[in-house]
Amino acid sequence: MTKKIYAFMLVLAVAVFCFAQRTPPPSTMTLTLDDGRDVVLQPDSTWDYVGNRSILATKEEDRYITLSDNRILWLKSDHTWTFTKTQPKVSNRPKEYPSMAVVGTATRPALDAATHFATEDAFNKAVTNLRRHAPRTNKNIQPFLMACLRNEVGTHGVETAFSKVGQNFKSDAKISLTNLQVAKVMDCLDVQLSE
């Protein structure tokens, strides 16, 4: 009886070994990205562009692709891939901010009033321009953004000019920010929102 069990186990082991040898290796998958480039997903969890065999050729950012079965494919920057349950929130923050210049205008009977209202107009226009770079949030960011902008511009950062128009004064106020100053304002906003 032991010989029969031993023989049966030997036959079973040989059958499993032969079946395992006949199982084809996993195949590669090809996927087309939104930008039209094709990506090859290898069974060893690496990926590369079709026709590009050099992994070190380009520096990539992580990409997330939602497949038709709602799984999220994560193409990592180190040219490996996996599936993930969630996708990080996309930031609308650019890598480098553009410089900015706005002009506010006001006409009033008194020069100091015209200059004051023109300056306020310039600050409001600047905040409106900066809001497009602000993170999406349910908080009212207007006062934070205004405070950060005023801090960066300072008391002497507004250029003013005036002219006499009949009995009134027309005043122009210009705020100019370099791309680094815009970045400082946005960094200040991030700090304010995190507290």
Disulfide bonds with the S-S distance in Angstrom:
Cys148-Cys188 2.13
